[in-house]
């Protein structure tokens, strides 16, 4: 700024000096000098470039308004259904579905069940659920069973007196009467069942075709079995008397209340005509206290379980 002022002063002085040298003689020296000086200053000012002032903006710090983070409101993932008490149906040990029974026939149905849950069973029962009860107990106790173990559940039933197809459902409950779901079970996985067909026994005498009677002989079948039993605790023996309606051959095996199935190759019982014959005797050595039974299963021709020899070991 000082340099500009000095330059300005020098220019003014120079202008005055030049003007003084060229003034006309007739004018007032002072007026002429003042006028020239004013004109010189005006010219200098006009010639001086106009300086545009510059402005330096102070940095502005932006104000940030924090946006609140979203609140997590997701519903917790549901935990898996407890697998503490779960059963699995394994097989029908006796009386396959569709087994043929005579009216009023007494038989024992047995199912094999496995504890596939993570908890032991104590005080559990299997109870009648729906369908045809066939005279079975409303509730039967189940022995204590650890996870992974199997048990045979057995119940004594009586075939209805009227021919037809019958089915009864049973299920398992805990000691708190809570239903135990069954893998591969019926009724939505809650039960297992017995299914039989009741037919009248064939009692007619075979008819020999003649010139005037060409009716065929009735289909050969076992129509009944009765048992006699002997022995004491330590060795029980059951003997079955098998009755058939005509000529034919009968094959069979024995089944026991502990789930064992007789694997011996018994000689067939051959009938020359309708009648009753003895099957081979079956001996079971058992010493533990309890009540036991032995049944006979007719493999051919009936595919049916008959009779019952019951024993008690004190």
Order of alpha helices (4+ residues) and beta strands (2+ residues): alpha-alpha-beta-beta-beta-beta-beta-beta-beta-beta-beta-beta-beta-beta-beta-beta-beta-beta-beta
